[in-house]
Amino acid sequence: MGTVTRRHLESQGQCGCASPRQAYVARVFRCTTFHIACLTALLASSCQTSPKALALPQATLSVGYERAAIKKSEGPPIAARLMELFAVSEAPSGTPVALAAAAIVSDRGTPFRGKTQLPIGSRWLGPAEVAAWRTGLGPRQPWQVQKLGAATAVLEHNLVTSVSVNSAGSLPTLQLQYAASGLRATLSTEAPDEPVGNAIDPDGRVAHEIIVLGDAIGDEEPVGLFVPDVRVAGGGLLLLATPTAPPTSAAVAAATDRANSKITSTADSNPVPMAWRVAKQAIGERNRRPALLAVVAPLQLPRIADLILASDEPLLISMTEQLALVDSTVENVGWPVEAAMWQALIPRMERDELTPSMRSAATRHLGAIFDDASTLQLLLKTTRDGESFARGLLEENLAALADRSAAIRVTAVTWLRGKQVEIDGYDAMGSKTDRRRAVRRYLIALEAAREATEQSSTKAGR
């Protein structure tokens, strides 16, 4: 059977000689041709109209500097970060801010409630997310990304660097500060001029929120913050902080001068670090524990961090009260903080009210004096820093090896082994004479090693 052409079908349909099947095929052919033509025209018209380019007004990135509340004599090298602000049509990959935060506190609600007042969809970008976003930056079109501004921020270990955007929007202030664990980031939602939505509390005050991000930032690691913005449908603002060339001496001097002028011009400046203020305001065990951990983590106090994790609510309250007595501006503030935390434990030791977890933590870090309140009190009064406190604990546990109580002796020798102190020939369950002989041999050897070290140091000094 030959091929049925369109003209043949139409002629058959007009003369009425076509079969019903041929007439049906002709109608389907005409409808299909019409639909294809319409679809082609629609696609052609859509391809001719490109999306509208992003056209947000240019923004000014303001970089401010303040003196760090805790002064440090030494710190990491002076560095700089290139701060760039973009408007983006799509949200980049990242971690929700509430999950990336180690602490959240608001002056209108309970601290550390696990929820921020930033718009839903706000994200913190780590090095991998920033690198992935920059990889696709070149091919992006004007309707996908728009650069709004840039600035360079100086990072110095005795300065707190703040970066804010002087434009409409919900982007918080980003604060960068060096701590013992590295560069730390904090987000501050300062009171806006025209607050909207949940930025106002029931009393009509503008809420102020501090978000302490959990992970330290490496020297060569870029980070970023994305916050949705109503001016960009489905997108928002992206602030990137990228390592750049070290600043000049003139830039460092200018940043230091600005920080010093702010101290002299602000009569009511508060020298107490933000983490300390948060700890004092925290209410409830779920809030006090992370607040105290946020204080001790930058100071690198592993003994106290373990004790805080094991503490109950009454002890956490006592720790907070003792922390309020510490001067945060002194040099090497780590030891005063540690001494304050141990001081809070002493009343519970005297009343024999240590919980099992608190007793375990005290035993791990104090050894044989875990329930000897008077000895711990004497150590706290006679030591001036963490190193001398550690030496005092070593001496007390060595002395405990001759204690009458077998339990005390076992605790002491276990603690010493945890500190890599091995005493040859010592058996906690052995005879009194053998125990004393083994300890005496160790002390003699220790004293000889100490004298040899001093002599070598004296010769080197000459």
Contacts in CASP RR format, 6 or more apart in sequence:
PFRMAT RR
TARGET T0000
AUTHOR 0000-0000-0000
METHOD contacts of the structure
MODEL  1
MGTVTRRHLESQGQCGCASPRQAYVARVFRCTTFHIACLTALLASSCQTS
PKALALPQATLSVGYERAAIKKSEGPPIAARLMELFAVSEAPSGTPVALA
AAAIVSDRGTPFRGKTQLPIGSRWLGPAEVAAWRTGLGPRQPWQVQKLGA
ATAVLEHNLVTSVSVNSAGSLPTLQLQYAASGLRATLSTEAPDEPVGNAI
DPDGRVAHEIIVLGDAIGDEEPVGLFVPDVRVAGGGLLLLATPTAPPTSA
AVAAATDRANSKITSTADSNPVPMAWRVAKQAIGERNRRPALLAVVAPLQ
LPRIADLILASDEPLLISMTEQLALVDSTVENVGWPVEAAMWQALIPRME
RDELTPSMRSAATRHLGAIFDDASTLQLLLKTTRDGESFARGLLEENLAA
LADRSAAIRVTAVTWLRGKQVEIDGYDAMGSKTDRRRAVRRYLIALEAAR
EATEQSSTKAGR
4 22 0 8 1.000
4 25 0 8 1.000
6 26 0 8 1.000
6 29 0 8 1.000
9 18 0 8 1.000
9 22 0 8 1.000
9 23 0 8 1.000
9 25 0 8 1.000
9 26 0 8 1.000
9 29 0 8 1.000
10 26 0 8 1.000
12 18 0 8 1.000
12 19 0 8 1.000
12 22 0 8 1.000
12 23 0 8 1.000
12 26 0 8 1.000
13 22 0 8 1.000
13 23 0 8 1.000
13 26 0 8 1.000
18 26 0 8 1.000
50 143 0 8 1.000
51 141 0 8 1.000
51 143 0 8 1.000
52 143 0 8 1.000
53 141 0 8 1.000
53 142 0 8 1.000
53 143 0 8 1.000
53 146 0 8 1.000
54 87 0 8 1.000
54 89 0 8 1.000
54 142 0 8 1.000
54 143 0 8 1.000
54 144 0 8 1.000
54 145 0 8 1.000
54 146 0 8 1.000
54 232 0 8 1.000
55 146 0 8 1.000
56 87 0 8 1.000
56 146 0 8 1.000
56 148 0 8 1.000
56 231 0 8 1.000
56 232 0 8 1.000
57 148 0 8 1.000
57 167 0 8 1.000
58 148 0 8 1.000
58 149 0 8 1.000
59 85 0 8 1.000
59 148 0 8 1.000
59 149 0 8 1.000
59 165 0 8 1.000
59 166 0 8 1.000
59 167 0 8 1.000
60 149 0 8 1.000
60 165 0 8 1.000
60 166 0 8 1.000
60 167 0 8 1.000
61 83 0 8 1.000
61 85 0 8 1.000
61 149 0 8 1.000
61 150 0 8 1.000
61 151 0 8 1.000
61 163 0 8 1.000
61 164 0 8 1.000
61 165 0 8 1.000
61 166 0 8 1.000
62 151 0 8 1.000
62 163 0 8 1.000
62 164 0 8 1.000
62 165 0 8 1.000
62 166 0 8 1.000
63 83 0 8 1.000
63 151 0 8 1.000
63 152 0 8 1.000
63 153 0 8 1.000
63 154 0 8 1.000
63 161 0 8 1.000
63 162 0 8 1.000
63 163 0 8 1.000
64 161 0 8 1.000
64 162 0 8 1.000
64 163 0 8 1.000
64 164 0 8 1.000
64 255 0 8 1.000
64 258 0 8 1.000
65 154 0 8 1.000
65 159 0 8 1.000
65 160 0 8 1.000
65 161 0 8 1.000
65 162 0 8 1.000
65 255 0 8 1.000
65 256 0 8 1.000
65 258 0 8 1.000
65 259 0 8 1.000
65 262 0 8 1.000
66 159 0 8 1.000
66 160 0 8 1.000
66 162 0 8 1.000
66 259 0 8 1.000
66 262 0 8 1.000
66 263 0 8 1.000
67 158 0 8 1.000
67 159 0 8 1.000
67 160 0 8 1.000
67 259 0 8 1.000
67 260 0 8 1.000
67 262 0 8 1.000
67 263 0 8 1.000
68 157 0 8 1.000
68 158 0 8 1.000
68 159 0 8 1.000
68 160 0 8 1.000
68 177 0 8 1.000
68 178 0 8 1.000
69 271 0 8 1.000
69 272 0 8 1.000
69 273 0 8 1.000
69 328 0 8 1.000
69 329 0 8 1.000
70 273 0 8 1.000
70 328 0 8 1.000
70 329 0 8 1.000
70 333 0 8 1.000
71 158 0 8 1.000
71 329 0 8 1.000
71 331 0 8 1.000
72 157 0 8 1.000
72 158 0 8 1.000
72 178 0 8 1.000
73 331 0 8 1.000
74 157 0 8 1.000
75 157 0 8 1.000
75 178 0 8 1.000
76 157 0 8 1.000
76 178 0 8 1.000
76 182 0 8 1.000
76 183 0 8 1.000
76 219 0 8 1.000
77 246 0 8 1.000
78 154 0 8 1.000
78 155 0 8 1.000
78 156 0 8 1.000
78 246 0 8 1.000
78 247 0 8 1.000
78 252 0 8 1.000
79 154 0 8 1.000
79 155 0 8 1.000
79 219 0 8 1.000
79 243 0 8 1.000
79 246 0 8 1.000
79 247 0 8 1.000
80 152 0 8 1.000
80 153 0 8 1.000
80 154 0 8 1.000
80 155 0 8 1.000
80 243 0 8 1.000
80 244 0 8 1.000
80 245 0 8 1.000
80 246 0 8 1.000
80 247 0 8 1.000
80 251 0 8 1.000
81 152 0 8 1.000
81 153 0 8 1.000
81 155 0 8 1.000
81 161 0 8 1.000
81 176 0 8 1.000
81 241 0 8 1.000
81 242 0 8 1.000
81 243 0 8 1.000
81 244 0 8 1.000
82 150 0 8 1.000
82 151 0 8 1.000
82 152 0 8 1.000
82 240 0 8 1.000
82 241 0 8 1.000
82 242 0 8 1.000
82 243 0 8 1.000
82 244 0 8 1.000
83 150 0 8 1.000
83 151 0 8 1.000
83 152 0 8 1.000
83 153 0 8 1.000
83 163 0 8 1.000
83 239 0 8 1.000
83 240 0 8 1.000
83 241 0 8 1.000
84 147 0 8 1.000
84 149 0 8 1.000
84 150 0 8 1.000
84 239 0 8 1.000
84 240 0 8 1.000
84 242 0 8 1.000
85 147 0 8 1.000
85 148 0 8 1.000
85 149 0 8 1.000
85 150 0 8 1.000
85 165 0 8 1.000
85 171 0 8 1.000
85 237 0 8 1.000
85 238 0 8 1.000
85 239 0 8 1.000
85 240 0 8 1.000
86 145 0 8 1.000
86 146 0 8 1.000
86 147 0 8 1.000
86 148 0 8 1.000
86 237 0 8 1.000
86 238 0 8 1.000
86 239 0 8 1.000
86 240 0 8 1.000
87 145 0 8 1.000
87 146 0 8 1.000
87 148 0 8 1.000
87 229 0 8 1.000
87 231 0 8 1.000
87 232 0 8 1.000
87 235 0 8 1.000
87 236 0 8 1.000
87 237 0 8 1.000
87 238 0 8 1.000
88 144 0 8 1.000
88 145 0 8 1.000
88 226 0 8 1.000
88 232 0 8 1.000
88 235 0 8 1.000
88 236 0 8 1.000
88 237 0 8 1.000
88 238 0 8 1.000
89 143 0 8 1.000
89 144 0 8 1.000
89 145 0 8 1.000
89 232 0 8 1.000
89 233 0 8 1.000
89 234 0 8 1.000
89 235 0 8 1.000
90 144 0 8 1.000
90 234 0 8 1.000
90 235 0 8 1.000
91 121 0 8 1.000
91 123 0 8 1.000
91 226 0 8 1.000
91 228 0 8 1.000
91 234 0 8 1.000
91 235 0 8 1.000
91 236 0 8 1.000
92 123 0 8 1.000
92 125 0 8 1.000
92 129 0 8 1.000
92 132 0 8 1.000
92 133 0 8 1.000
92 226 0 8 1.000
92 238 0 8 1.000
93 123 0 8 1.000
93 125 0 8 1.000
93 129 0 8 1.000
93 132 0 8 1.000
93 133 0 8 1.000
94 123 0 8 1.000
94 124 0 8 1.000
94 125 0 8 1.000
94 126 0 8 1.000
94 129 0 8 1.000
94 226 0 8 1.000
95 123 0 8 1.000
95 124 0 8 1.000
95 125 0 8 1.000
95 126 0 8 1.000
96 121 0 8 1.000
96 122 0 8 1.000
96 123 0 8 1.000
96 124 0 8 1.000
97 116 0 8 1.000
97 118 0 8 1.000
97 122 0 8 1.000
97 123 0 8 1.000
97 124 0 8 1.000
97 187 0 8 1.000
97 211 0 8 1.000
97 225 0 8 1.000
98 104 0 8 1.000
98 114 0 8 1.000
98 115 0 8 1.000
98 116 0 8 1.000
100 124 0 8 1.000
100 213 0 8 1.000
100 214 0 8 1.000
100 215 0 8 1.000
101 114 0 8 1.000
101 116 0 8 1.000
101 211 0 8 1.000
101 212 0 8 1.000
101 213 0 8 1.000
101 214 0 8 1.000
102 212 0 8 1.000
102 213 0 8 1.000
102 214 0 8 1.000
102 290 0 8 1.000
102 294 0 8 1.000
103 111 0 8 1.000
103 112 0 8 1.000
103 210 0 8 1.000
103 211 0 8 1.000
103 212 0 8 1.000
103 214 0 8 1.000
103 275 0 8 1.000
103 278 0 8 1.000
103 290 0 8 1.000
103 291 0 8 1.000
103 294 0 8 1.000
104 111 0 8 1.000
104 112 0 8 1.000
104 113 0 8 1.000
104 114 0 8 1.000
104 115 0 8 1.000
104 116 0 8 1.000
104 209 0 8 1.000
104 210 0 8 1.000
104 211 0 8 1.000
104 212 0 8 1.000
105 111 0 8 1.000
105 112 0 8 1.000
105 209 0 8 1.000
105 210 0 8 1.000
105 278 0 8 1.000
105 281 0 8 1.000
105 282 0 8 1.000
105 291 0 8 1.000
106 113 0 8 1.000
106 117 0 8 1.000
106 207 0 8 1.000
106 208 0 8 1.000
106 209 0 8 1.000
106 210 0 8 1.000
107 205 0 8 1.000
107 207 0 8 1.000
107 208 0 8 1.000
107 209 0 8 1.000
108 201 0 8 1.000
108 203 0 8 1.000
108 205 0 8 1.000
108 207 0 8 1.000
108 208 0 8 1.000
109 201 0 8 1.000
110 283 0 8 1.000
110 287 0 8 1.000
111 278 0 8 1.000
111 281 0 8 1.000
111 282 0 8 1.000
111 283 0 8 1.000
111 287 0 8 1.000
111 291 0 8 1.000
112 282 0 8 1.000
112 286 0 8 1.000
112 287 0 8 1.000
112 290 0 8 1.000
112 291 0 8 1.000
116 122 0 8 1.000
116 189 0 8 1.000
116 209 0 8 1.000
116 211 0 8 1.000
117 189 0 8 1.000
117 198 0 8 1.000
117 199 0 8 1.000
117 207 0 8 1.000
117 209 0 8 1.000
118 170 0 8 1.000
118 172 0 8 1.000
118 187 0 8 1.000
118 189 0 8 1.000
118 211 0 8 1.000
118 227 0 8 1.000
119 170 0 8 1.000
119 227 0 8 1.000
119 228 0 8 1.000
119 229 0 8 1.000
120 228 0 8 1.000
121 226 0 8 1.000
121 227 0 8 1.000
121 228 0 8 1.000
122 225 0 8 1.000
122 226 0 8 1.000
122 227 0 8 1.000
122 228 0 8 1.000
123 225 0 8 1.000
123 226 0 8 1.000
124 213 0 8 1.000
124 223 0 8 1.000
124 224 0 8 1.000
124 225 0 8 1.000
125 133 0 8 1.000
125 223 0 8 1.000
125 224 0 8 1.000
125 225 0 8 1.000
125 226 0 8 1.000
125 238 0 8 1.000
125 240 0 8 1.000
126 221 0 8 1.000
126 222 0 8 1.000
126 223 0 8 1.000
126 224 0 8 1.000
127 221 0 8 1.000
127 222 0 8 1.000
127 223 0 8 1.000
129 224 0 8 1.000
130 222 0 8 1.000
130 223 0 8 1.000
130 224 0 8 1.000
130 240 0 8 1.000
130 242 0 8 1.000
131 222 0 8 1.000
133 238 0 8 1.000
137 145 0 8 1.000
148 167 0 8 1.000
148 237 0 8 1.000
151 163 0 8 1.000
152 244 0 8 1.000
152 247 0 8 1.000
152 251 0 8 1.000
153 161 0 8 1.000
153 163 0 8 1.000
153 176 0 8 1.000
153 241 0 8 1.000
154 161 0 8 1.000
154 247 0 8 1.000
154 251 0 8 1.000
154 252 0 8 1.000
154 255 0 8 1.000
155 161 0 8 1.000
155 176 0 8 1.000
155 178 0 8 1.000
155 183 0 8 1.000
156 178 0 8 1.000
156 252 0 8 1.000
156 255 0 8 1.000
156 256 0 8 1.000
157 178 0 8 1.000
159 177 0 8 1.000
159 255 0 8 1.000
159 256 0 8 1.000
159 259 0 8 1.000
160 175 0 8 1.000
160 176 0 8 1.000
160 177 0 8 1.000
160 259 0 8 1.000
161 175 0 8 1.000
161 176 0 8 1.000
161 177 0 8 1.000
161 255 0 8 1.000
162 173 0 8 1.000
162 174 0 8 1.000
162 175 0 8 1.000
162 176 0 8 1.000
162 188 0 8 1.000
163 173 0 8 1.000
163 174 0 8 1.000
163 175 0 8 1.000
163 176 0 8 1.000
163 239 0 8 1.000
163 241 0 8 1.000
164 171 0 8 1.000
164 173 0 8 1.000
164 174 0 8 1.000
164 190 0 8 1.000
165 171 0 8 1.000
165 237 0 8 1.000
165 239 0 8 1.000
168 231 0 8 1.000
169 227 0 8 1.000
169 229 0 8 1.000
169 231 0 8 1.000
169 237 0 8 1.000
170 189 0 8 1.000
170 227 0 8 1.000
170 228 0 8 1.000
170 229 0 8 1.000
171 225 0 8 1.000
171 227 0 8 1.000
171 229 0 8 1.000
171 237 0 8 1.000
171 239 0 8 1.000
172 187 0 8 1.000
172 188 0 8 1.000
172 189 0 8 1.000
172 190 0 8 1.000
172 209 0 8 1.000
172 211 0 8 1.000
172 225 0 8 1.000
172 227 0 8 1.000
173 187 0 8 1.000
173 188 0 8 1.000
173 189 0 8 1.000
173 190 0 8 1.000
174 185 0 8 1.000
174 186 0 8 1.000
174 187 0 8 1.000
174 225 0 8 1.000
174 239 0 8 1.000
174 241 0 8 1.000
175 185 0 8 1.000
175 186 0 8 1.000
175 187 0 8 1.000
175 188 0 8 1.000
176 183 0 8 1.000
176 184 0 8 1.000
176 185 0 8 1.000
176 186 0 8 1.000
176 217 0 8 1.000
176 241 0 8 1.000
177 183 0 8 1.000
177 184 0 8 1.000
177 186 0 8 1.000
178 184 0 8 1.000
179 216 0 8 1.000
179 297 0 8 1.000
179 298 0 8 1.000
180 298 0 8 1.000
180 299 0 8 1.000
180 300 0 8 1.000
181 216 0 8 1.000
181 297 0 8 1.000
181 298 0 8 1.000
181 300 0 8 1.000
182 216 0 8 1.000
182 217 0 8 1.000
182 218 0 8 1.000
183 216 0 8 1.000
183 217 0 8 1.000
183 218 0 8 1.000
183 219 0 8 1.000
184 212 0 8 1.000
184 213 0 8 1.000
184 214 0 8 1.000
184 216 0 8 1.000
184 217 0 8 1.000
184 298 0 8 1.000
185 213 0 8 1.000
185 217 0 8 1.000
185 223 0 8 1.000
186 210 0 8 1.000
186 211 0 8 1.000
186 212 0 8 1.000
186 213 0 8 1.000
186 274 0 8 1.000
187 210 0 8 1.000
187 211 0 8 1.000
187 213 0 8 1.000
187 225 0 8 1.000
188 208 0 8 1.000
188 209 0 8 1.000
188 210 0 8 1.000
188 211 0 8 1.000
189 199 0 8 1.000
189 207 0 8 1.000
189 208 0 8 1.000
189 209 0 8 1.000
189 211 0 8 1.000
190 208 0 8 1.000
191 206 0 8 1.000
191 207 0 8 1.000
191 208 0 8 1.000
192 199 0 8 1.000
192 206 0 8 1.000
195 206 0 8 1.000
195 207 0 8 1.000
198 207 0 8 1.000
199 206 0 8 1.000
199 207 0 8 1.000
200 206 0 8 1.000
200 207 0 8 1.000
201 207 0 8 1.000
210 274 0 8 1.000
210 278 0 8 1.000
212 274 0 8 1.000
212 275 0 8 1.000
212 278 0 8 1.000
212 294 0 8 1.000
217 223 0 8 1.000
219 243 0 8 1.000
220 243 0 8 1.000
221 243 0 8 1.000
222 240 0 8 1.000
222 241 0 8 1.000
222 242 0 8 1.000
222 243 0 8 1.000
223 240 0 8 1.000
223 241 0 8 1.000
224 238 0 8 1.000
224 239 0 8 1.000
224 240 0 8 1.000
224 241 0 8 1.000
225 238 0 8 1.000
225 239 0 8 1.000
226 236 0 8 1.000
226 237 0 8 1.000
226 238 0 8 1.000
226 239 0 8 1.000
227 236 0 8 1.000
227 237 0 8 1.000
228 234 0 8 1.000
228 235 0 8 1.000
228 236 0 8 1.000
229 235 0 8 1.000
229 236 0 8 1.000
229 237 0 8 1.000
247 255 0 8 1.000
262 269 0 8 1.000
263 269 0 8 1.000
270 277 0 8 1.000
271 328 0 8 1.000
271 329 0 8 1.000
272 328 0 8 1.000
273 295 0 8 1.000
273 328 0 8 1.000
275 291 0 8 1.000
275 294 0 8 1.000
275 295 0 8 1.000
275 298 0 8 1.000
276 295 0 8 1.000
276 323 0 8 1.000
276 328 0 8 1.000
278 291 0 8 1.000
278 294 0 8 1.000
279 288 0 8 1.000
279 291 0 8 1.000
279 292 0 8 1.000
279 294 0 8 1.000
279 295 0 8 1.000
279 320 0 8 1.000
279 323 0 8 1.000
280 320 0 8 1.000
280 323 0 8 1.000
280 324 0 8 1.000
282 288 0 8 1.000
282 291 0 8 1.000
282 320 0 8 1.000
284 313 0 8 1.000
284 316 0 8 1.000
285 312 0 8 1.000
285 313 0 8 1.000
285 316 0 8 1.000
288 313 0 8 1.000
288 316 0 8 1.000
288 317 0 8 1.000
288 319 0 8 1.000
288 320 0 8 1.000
289 308 0 8 1.000
289 309 0 8 1.000
289 311 0 8 1.000
289 316 0 8 1.000
291 320 0 8 1.000
292 308 0 8 1.000
292 316 0 8 1.000
292 319 0 8 1.000
292 320 0 8 1.000
292 323 0 8 1.000
293 305 0 8 1.000
293 308 0 8 1.000
293 309 0 8 1.000
295 323 0 8 1.000
295 337 0 8 1.000
296 304 0 8 1.000
296 305 0 8 1.000
296 308 0 8 1.000
296 337 0 8 1.000
296 338 0 8 1.000
296 341 0 8 1.000
297 305 0 8 1.000
299 333 0 8 1.000
299 334 0 8 1.000
299 337 0 8 1.000
301 334 0 8 1.000
301 337 0 8 1.000
301 338 0 8 1.000
301 341 0 8 1.000
303 338 0 8 1.000
303 365 0 8 1.000
304 337 0 8 1.000
304 338 0 8 1.000
304 341 0 8 1.000
304 342 0 8 1.000
306 361 0 8 1.000
306 364 0 8 1.000
306 365 0 8 1.000
307 341 0 8 1.000
307 342 0 8 1.000
307 345 0 8 1.000
307 358 0 8 1.000
307 361 0 8 1.000
307 362 0 8 1.000
307 365 0 8 1.000
308 316 0 8 1.000
308 319 0 8 1.000
308 341 0 8 1.000
309 361 0 8 1.000
310 355 0 8 1.000
310 357 0 8 1.000
310 358 0 8 1.000
310 360 0 8 1.000
310 361 0 8 1.000
311 319 0 8 1.000
311 357 0 8 1.000
311 358 0 8 1.000
311 361 0 8 1.000
312 355 0 8 1.000
312 358 0 8 1.000
314 348 0 8 1.000
315 344 0 8 1.000
315 345 0 8 1.000
315 348 0 8 1.000
315 358 0 8 1.000
318 344 0 8 1.000
318 345 0 8 1.000
318 347 0 8 1.000
318 348 0 8 1.000
319 340 0 8 1.000
319 341 0 8 1.000
319 344 0 8 1.000
321 344 0 8 1.000
322 340 0 8 1.000
322 341 0 8 1.000
322 343 0 8 1.000
322 344 0 8 1.000
323 337 0 8 1.000
323 340 0 8 1.000
323 341 0 8 1.000
325 340 0 8 1.000
326 333 0 8 1.000
326 336 0 8 1.000
326 337 0 8 1.000
326 340 0 8 1.000
327 333 0 8 1.000
327 336 0 8 1.000
330 336 0 8 1.000
332 385 0 8 1.000
334 386 0 8 1.000
335 383 0 8 1.000
335 384 0 8 1.000
335 385 0 8 1.000
335 386 0 8 1.000
335 389 0 8 1.000
338 386 0 8 1.000
338 389 0 8 1.000
339 380 0 8 1.000
339 383 0 8 1.000
339 389 0 8 1.000
342 376 0 8 1.000
342 380 0 8 1.000
343 377 0 8 1.000
343 380 0 8 1.000
345 354 0 8 1.000
345 358 0 8 1.000
345 362 0 8 1.000
345 376 0 8 1.000
346 373 0 8 1.000
346 376 0 8 1.000
346 377 0 8 1.000
348 354 0 8 1.000
348 358 0 8 1.000
349 362 0 8 1.000
349 371 0 8 1.000
349 372 0 8 1.000
349 373 0 8 1.000
349 376 0 8 1.000
350 373 0 8 1.000
352 371 0 8 1.000
354 362 0 8 1.000
354 371 0 8 1.000
359 370 0 8 1.000
359 371 0 8 1.000
362 370 0 8 1.000
362 371 0 8 1.000
363 370 0 8 1.000
363 411 0 8 1.000
363 415 0 8 1.000
364 415 0 8 1.000
365 393 0 8 1.000
366 376 0 8 1.000
366 393 0 8 1.000
366 415 0 8 1.000
367 393 0 8 1.000
367 397 0 8 1.000
367 400 0 8 1.000
367 411 0 8 1.000
367 412 0 8 1.000
367 414 0 8 1.000
367 415 0 8 1.000
368 396 0 8 1.000
368 397 0 8 1.000
368 400 0 8 1.000
368 403 0 8 1.000
368 408 0 8 1.000
368 409 0 8 1.000
368 411 0 8 1.000
368 412 0 8 1.000
368 415 0 8 1.000
369 375 0 8 1.000
369 376 0 8 1.000
369 379 0 8 1.000
369 393 0 8 1.000
369 396 0 8 1.000
369 397 0 8 1.000
369 400 0 8 1.000
370 411 0 8 1.000
375 396 0 8 1.000
379 389 0 8 1.000
379 392 0 8 1.000
379 393 0 8 1.000
379 396 0 8 1.000
380 389 0 8 1.000
383 389 0 8 1.000
383 392 0 8 1.000
394 416 0 8 1.000
394 419 0 8 1.000
394 421 0 8 1.000
397 412 0 8 1.000
397 415 0 8 1.000
397 416 0 8 1.000
398 412 0 8 1.000
398 416 0 8 1.000
398 439 0 8 1.000
398 442 0 8 1.000
398 443 0 8 1.000
400 408 0 8 1.000
400 409 0 8 1.000
400 411 0 8 1.000
400 412 0 8 1.000
401 409 0 8 1.000
401 412 0 8 1.000
401 413 0 8 1.000
401 416 0 8 1.000
401 423 0 8 1.000
401 426 0 8 1.000
401 428 0 8 1.000
401 435 0 8 1.000
401 439 0 8 1.000
402 409 0 8 1.000
402 432 0 8 1.000
402 435 0 8 1.000
402 436 0 8 1.000
402 439 0 8 1.000
403 409 0 8 1.000
403 412 0 8 1.000
406 428 0 8 1.000
406 429 0 8 1.000
409 428 0 8 1.000
409 435 0 8 1.000
410 428 0 8 1.000
410 429 0 8 1.000
412 428 0 8 1.000
413 423 0 8 1.000
413 426 0 8 1.000
413 428 0 8 1.000
416 422 0 8 1.000
416 423 0 8 1.000
423 438 0 8 1.000
423 439 0 8 1.000
423 442 0 8 1.000
424 438 0 8 1.000
424 441 0 8 1.000
424 442 0 8 1.000
425 434 0 8 1.000
425 438 0 8 1.000
426 434 0 8 1.000
426 435 0 8 1.000
426 438 0 8 1.000
426 439 0 8 1.000
426 442 0 8 1.000
427 434 0 8 1.000
427 435 0 8 1.000
427 438 0 8 1.000
428 435 0 8 1.000
END
